[in-house]
Amino acid sequence: MMTFCAALNVRKFVWGLAAALSLSAPAFADLTIPGGGSFDLAGGTMDLGCTDVSVAGNLTLGAGTLINVRNFTVLAGGSVNAGSGQISLAGNWANSGSFAAGTSSVKFVDAPACAAASTISGNTSFYALSFVSTIGKIYSFAVGSTQRIAYLLTVTGTSATPIQLRSTSAGASANIDLVGLQSMNELAVNDLVATGVWLAPYLINRSTTSSTVRWFGEPDYARIPTLNSAMLALLMLLLGIATVFASGARRPSNPRSRPSPSKDFHV
């Protein structure tokens, strides 16, 4: 189903209709869905050719795929029903509306000719989210924003050029709330707080000016608590007292207090 208001120009309508009919078509103009409008990808694949997606109405992916997206924006009042679809983009993600993740995946990729860096703003709940870069791409998360990932978070760089994740302002943090699984390697992180599970456990932060919370190293749930000197002294005292009481309980009674055997004999 596809509904457009008159504000859409003819070119957008034509390629949008082609995509809906053929289920696979290149699109080299912005996909703009105005308020009151809707677009159903109907399981097809649409190649945006490094142009933008802007949703003020309703976008339904179903099992469809949007590839080569530059910037993806959900405006206030807009909604995206991602279903089991996929979105692949190189630029910014901005969500001021509604994003129903379903079992979809959102993939940020390298495409420096299209977008050299990415900013993620607004609060979004993703199902599967990935950031993969072989060029040390910078991903900036808006200060105070929270990105929640229900199933899988993938963050992968290379040893020569680690992928870079940071907040949009040094010294101020953004939140990553993972409640599912993770796959991470060769990353440099600054000013990000893990509010869900511990992130990148036992890995080394490739950033030299790191300020993170609950990232890298040994996770708190794996640490064995230790006793300070005062607690150790108290423990020794209690063990000593317990030993004294235990030895007293095992001490035999005084033989002298036992009654004498009877001297009466009967033949």
C-alpha positions in Angstrom: 0.0 0.0 0.0 1.3 3.4 -0.9 -0.2 6.8 -0.3 1.4 10.2 -1.1 0.2 13.7 -0.6 0.4 16.3 -3.4 3.6 17.7 -1.9 5.6 14.9 -3.4 7.1 15.7 -6.8 6.5 13.5 -9.9 10.0 12.0 -9.9 9.7 10.6 -6.4 6.2 9.2 -7.1 7.4 7.4 -10.3 10.4 5.6 -8.7 8.4 4.9 -5.6 5.7 3.3 -7.6 8.3 1.3 -9.6 9.8 0.0 -6.3 6.4 -1.0 -5.1 5.6 -2.9 -8.3 8.9 -4.5 -9.2 10.1 -4.9 -5.5 13.6 -4.1 -6.6 14.5 -0.8 -8.1 17.3 1.8 -7.8 16.3 5.1 -6.4 18.6 8.1 -6.7 16.4 10.7 -5.1 15.4 11.2 -1.5 12.7 9.0 -0.1 10.5 11.5 1.6 7.2 10.4 3.3 5.3 13.4 4.4 2.9 13.6 7.3 -0.3 11.7 6.4 1.6 9.7 3.7 2.7 6.1 3.9 5.0 3.8 1.9 5.2 0.0 2.1 8.3 -1.5 0.7 6.4 -4.8 0.4 9.5 -7.0 0.9 11.4 -5.4 -1.9 14.9 -3.8 -2.1 15.4 -0.1 -2.7 18.8 1.4 -3.5 18.9 5.0 -2.4 22.2 5.7 -4.2 23.6 7.9 -1.3 20.4 9.9 -0.8 18.3 10.4 2.3 15.3 8.8 3.9 12.9 11.2 5.7 9.8 9.9 7.4 7.1 12.2 8.7 4.3 9.7 7.8 4.6 6.0 8.0 7.2 3.7 6.4 6.8 -0.1 6.4 9.7 -2.4 5.5 8.2 -5.8 6.1 11.0 -8.1 4.9 12.3 -5.4 2.6 15.7 -3.7 2.4 16.9 -0.1 2.1 20.6 0.1 0.9 23.0 2.9 0.2 21.1 5.3 2.4 23.0 8.4 3.4 20.9 9.9 6.3 17.9 8.2 7.9 15.5 10.6 9.7 12.3 9.9 11.6 10.6 13.2 12.2 8.3 13.9 15.1 5.0 12.2 14.3 6.6 9.9 11.9 6.8 6.1 12.3 8.8 3.2 10.9 7.6 -0.4 11.1 10.8 -2.2 10.4 9.5 -5.8 10.5 12.2 -8.2 9.6 13.8 -5.8 7.2 17.3 -4.3 6.8 18.6 -0.7 6.6 22.1 0.0 5.5 23.4 3.5 5.8 26.6 5.5 5.7 25.6 8.8 7.3 23.4 10.0 10.2 20.6 8.4 12.1 18.1 10.8 13.8 14.9 9.6 15.5 12.3 12.0 16.9 9.4 9.8 16.1 8.7 6.1 16.4 10.8 3.2 15.3 9.3 -0.3 15.8 12.4 -2.6 15.4 10.7 -5.9 15.1 13.5 -8.3 14.2 15.2 -5.9 11.8 18.8 -5.0 11.5 20.4 -1.5 11.0 23.9 -1.5 9.6 26.3 1.4 9.5 28.9 0.9 6.8 31.9 2.6 5.2 31.1 4.8 2.2 33.4 7.8 2.6 32.4 9.3 -0.7 28.8 9.4 0.6 29.4 10.2 4.3 32.7 10.4 6.0 31.3 10.1 9.6 28.0 9.4 11.3 26.0 11.0 14.1 23.3 9.0 16.0 20.7 11.2 17.7 17.4 10.6 19.5 16.5 7.5 21.5 16.0 4.4 19.5 15.4 0.7 20.4 17.0 -1.5 17.8 16.9 -5.3 17.5 20.2 -5.8 15.8 22.7 -2.9 15.3 26.1 -3.0 13.7 29.0 -0.6 13.1 31.7 -2.0 10.9 34.6 0.0 9.6 38.0 -0.7 8.0 38.9 3.0 7.8 38.6 4.1 11.5 35.3 5.8 10.9 34.0 8.1 13.7 30.5 7.5 15.1 29.2 10.2 17.4 26.3 9.7 19.8 24.2 12.7 20.9 24.9 13.7 24.5 22.2 12.3 26.8 20.7 10.0 24.2 20.2 6.2 24.7 20.4 3.6 22.1 18.9 0.2 23.2 19.8 -3.0 21.5 17.6 -6.0 22.2 19.5 -8.8 20.3 22.9 -8.1 18.9 25.4 -5.2 18.9 28.3 -5.5 16.5 31.2 -3.0 16.6 34.3 -4.0 14.6 37.3 -2.1 13.4 40.9 -3.2 12.4 44.1 -3.2 14.4 45.6 -0.6 12.1 42.5 1.6 12.1 40.2 1.0 15.1 36.6 2.1 14.8 35.8 5.2 16.9 32.8 5.6 19.1 32.2 8.8 21.1 29.7 11.3 22.4 29.1 14.5 20.5 30.7 16.5 23.3 33.9 15.6 25.1 33.3 15.2 28.8 29.6 14.6 28.4 28.2 11.1 27.9 25.7 9.2 25.8 24.3 5.8 26.7 24.4 2.4 25.1 21.9 -0.1 26.6 22.6 -3.6 25.4 20.3 -6.3 26.7 21.4 -9.0 24.2 24.6 -10.3 22.7 27.7 -8.5 21.5 30.5 -9.0 18.9 33.3 -6.4 19.3 36.9 -6.0 18.2 39.4 -3.2 17.7 37.5 -0.2 18.9 38.3 3.2 20.5 35.6 4.6 22.8 35.2 7.9 24.6 32.4 9.4 26.8 30.0 6.5 26.5 28.2 4.7 29.3 27.1 1.1 29.1 23.8 1.0 31.0 22.9 -2.5 30.1 25.4 -5.4 30.0 29.1 -4.7 30.3 30.5 -3.9 26.9 33.7 -5.2 25.2 34.7 -7.2 28.3 38.4 -8.2 28.5 39.2 -6.1 25.4 41.5 -3.1 25.5 40.2 0.4 24.6 42.2 1.7 21.7 41.6 5.3 22.7 44.3 7.0 24.5 42.0 9.6 26.2 39.3 7.2 27.3 36.4 8.1 29.6 33.9 5.2 29.7 31.7 3.5 32.2 31.4 -0.3 32.2 33.4 -0.9 29.1 36.5 -3.0 28.6 38.7 -4.9 31.1 37.2 -7.2 33.6 33.5 -6.8 34.1 32.2 -6.1 37.6 30.2 -9.3 37.8 33.4 -11.4 37.4 35.3 -9.8 40.3 35.8 -11.6 43.6 35.4 -9.2 46.5 38.4 -8.8 48.8 38.6 -7.9 52.5 40.4 -4.9 53.9 42.7 -5.3 57.0 39.9 -4.4 59.5 37.5 -6.9 58.0 40.2 -9.5 58.0 41.1 -8.9 61.7 37.4 -9.2 62.6 37.1 -12.4 60.7 40.2 -13.9 62.5 38.7 -12.9 65.8 35.4 -14.6 65.0 37.2 -17.7 63.9 39.2 -17.8 67.1 36.0 -17.5 69.2 34.4 -20.2 67.3 37.4 -22.5 67.8 37.3 -21.9 71.6 33.6 -22.8 71.8 34.1 -25.8 69.6 36.9 -27.2 71.8 34.9 -26.6 74.9 32.0 -28.6 73.5 34.2 -31.6 72.8 36.0 -31.6 76.3 35.1 -34.8 78.3 33.5 -34.4 81.7 35.6 -34.7 84.9 35.9 -38.3 86.0 35.8 -37.3 89.7 32.3 -36.1 89.2 31.1 -39.5 88.0 29.2 -41.6 90.6 31.2 -44.4 92.3 30.4 -47.9 91.3 28.1 -49.8 93.6 29.8 -52.0 96.3 26.8 -54.2 96.9 27.3 -57.8 95.7 24.7 -60.4 95.5 25.4 -64.1 95.3 
